[in-house]
Amino acid sequence: MEGKFSDKLSLYFSIGLGTLLFLAQGINFAQVGPLFPTVADERDISQTAVGVVVGVYDVGFLITSLISTYIFDSRKLEIVFCSGGLVSGISTVGFGLAGKVKSNTIFVISSLLLRFLIGVGGSLVWTTSIPLLTTASPRIGGVITSLVEVLGGAGMSCGMVIGGALYSLAGYSMPFVAIGVIEAAIVLLFYVFYRRVPTVNADEEEGEKKHGLLWLSIRPLVVCMIASAGVAGAVFGYQDTALSPYMTKTFGIPISQVGYVFLPYTVANLSSALLCGFLIDKGYASGVYVITAWLLSVSFFLTSSPGYFHRLENLVVVCSFQVVLGISHGFFQIPQYLLFYRLTRLFDVGDEETTKFLASTVFMTALIIGKSIGASTFGGFIYDALGYYHSSALLGATQVICAFMGTFAVVRGGLARKLYYSDESTDERTELLQDSRHTEIDDN
């Protein structure tokens, strides 16, 4: 069923609100990092408990991702999307209010459960967003995908600042209550504006799910793309954990200014991600992906090069390499959902909605697992054992393998051609944005 909206206003408001939710999601995710550990330290709560509470988000996200495609109707993704936003928003409000509890035991347990629920809600939002919003307007599917990434990244970048400011003004609860209410309000407005004009088969039962998530995940070509998405996620985790201590130790940057070291990578990453969306809508997803898969490998070798050529260990040079890494990473990640979707269609897993939902879930799950591996493995014990330069080189070597695998999947899967979010011609895809008030769909 192709998404058709009752009028252009509903279309634009739905896309705008749907993508805006990821700004709130990013802020929500980022502000936990500095705020919860600070309050926990004031209450003499162990660092182990802090780590468990912060990390349980990923557990909730992964568990929900693995089971969601088996229990939710893929033809009602707007309900799943809004439910996820409400669960995340309400749980975030509760997470903030838990700070008013005097008992440390109750505070930790309630924070743990609520943080888990935030992960559950986040999973429902992230895994349904791209298939839902790109179906609404396939013509700009690439731009929508990039907006999800850019706004989510922007939220993560400014979340610590916004959370810290609200914390200074009104205490621990305020940042979480504020962003939780905003999340809930956004999804309620989205549900009001989201209106699909009934299509020819709208009243039929959901199409049969011929194969499930686990079956799809072990197809050789899909495994190749899972490895690729895993590295895309690993870059985020690695940068979050390794870049700050490396810059502080190597160049003596004060802790108070260490946030600025992320700017070259972050700005380059988000800018390239937005530009990439326009290229995808022109049909260039495969070419962009293959080229930047190899460029990402080169980027990591560049970031590791000062460890082997000491003259390059200069702050300006290192920041320049971070810009190259950010650009290649942004262009590398954004085309992957479309490639996952097109690859999933080869295996006849079910109807179109089921195909998009499965593709998105596999992609998002691979990203979150990769992010965890990047933080704990490459940015964790490998960084501790080998240092930043050698761990970057090792991540670059891993990406070389994944670039081979991804290129093989594109060529072997018949994706080395122009690809779009819709099979329709350019003229037909353009018509999807025309005002369709009171019009019925005519397949003839």
Protein Blocks (a to p, Z undefined) as FASTA:
>chain_A
ZZddfbfklmmmmmmmmmmmmmmmmmmmmmmmmmmmmmmmmnopafklmmmmmmmmmmmm
mmmmmmmmmmpcfklmmmmmmmmmmmmmmmmmmmmmmmmpmblklmmmmmmmmmmmmmmm
mmmmmmmmmmmmmmmmmmlmmmmmmmmmmmmmmmmmmmmmmmmmmmmmnojklmmmmmmm
mmmmmmmmmmmmmccdddfklmpccdddfbdfklmmmgfklmmmmmmmmmmmmmmmmmmm
mmmmmmmmmnopafklmmmmmmmmmmmmmmmmmmmmmmmmnopmmmmmmmmmmmmmmmmm
mmmmmmmmmmlmcfklmmmmmmmmmmmmmmmmmmmmmmmmmmmmmnonacfklmmmmmmm
mmmmmmmmmmmmmmmmmmmmmmmmnojmlmmmmmmmmmmmmmmmmmmmmmmnopaccddf
bfbdfklmmmmmpccehiacdfZZ
